[in-house]
Amino acid sequence: METNSFLLAMSRGRCGQSGDIADSAYCVFTAPLELQVTQDRIYMEGEDLILELLYGLSGEPGALRLRQMGSNVLLEESPAGAFVRFLSDKSVKYIGQLIMYALQFKIQDLSAYVGGCADLMKELEDTLDNRMDNSGTYQLLDFRRSYTQCGNMVIAVKEILTHIDKGYYPMQMQNSYVLQGQVMLEFQFLEERYELTKNTVIKDFDTYTSIINNNINRSARLLSLISLVGVTLNFMFGSLLAVSPVLGVVGGLAIGGLSVGASMMYRVNRRQENPLEPGKRRYAIGLHRKKLTEAQEVPPSEEDKPE
């Protein structure tokens, strides 16, 4: 069953009355994507050129395949149809231009993802704040894996553009050199933006994991202190509780109060290691994260006012 449909005519394009590829010349047809696209690549199949691209890191995922069939091109795309919409306002006259437009579409998709990675990392950190379970670690690893996948796509696009620039496909890329230079420039900007964002994300990731490890160590020390207090209570007042319940309960409460006071003093001393300047105060931090702003001046009390 024929599922091809006419999309547009290129320069010297001629579409047959039947609308079939065999009766047409220099036309672009669309069809559903039947064979799965697993990677970004360009290759020759006989004398025909085939380009396969994945897209949708920052939106709805999809894939496309441009298959040269003589003087015609068959565009196979997933139901998302993002590339067909991208071509709606483009003037395609040659096969090489269609290939470069596909690569430009891919570069813009990667640029949108890379541009939002810093905000995604910050949003993820805000979501995982004060969380020390494994789910937070898995989300961070998923984010890093997704960014690594983006890096693999950048390398694949660079390999495709390098083959085109070195003249591997001279017949197909005729009359598209101006657009080819524009796409090369856009990819150069994408590569520089990716490297800058990668350094920022990796450093931010390492800093955040270091903070989480410090919080876990601090909580572990507090739990160790509570366990030690529990063992002490069991050892010291276990026998007294059997002889005199009142004395055992009073002693247990006294030791519990001492342990709570010691933990509070521990937290206060940790904060006093980095005291604030005179006339400034800290913002209270509750169970939920609050936005920290610059320290504000505290009005002097009556005792501090000069006489």
Buried (B, 14 or more C-beta within 10 A) or exposed (E): EEEBEBBBBBEEBEBEEEBEBEEBBBBBBBBEBEEEBEEBBBEEEEEBBBBBBBBBBBEEEBBBBBBBBEBBBBBBBBEBEBBBEBBEEEEBBBBBBBBBBBBBBBBBBBBEBBBBBBEBBEEBBEEBEEEEEEEBBEBBEEBBEEBEEBBEBBEBBBEBBEBBEEEBBEEBBEEBEEBBEEBBEBBEEBBEBBEEBBEEBEEBBEEBEEEBEEEEEEEEEEEEBBEEBEEBBEEBBEEBBEEEEEEBEEBBEEBBEEBEEEBEEBEEEEEEEEEEEEEEEEEEEEEEEEEEEEEEEEEEEEEEEEE
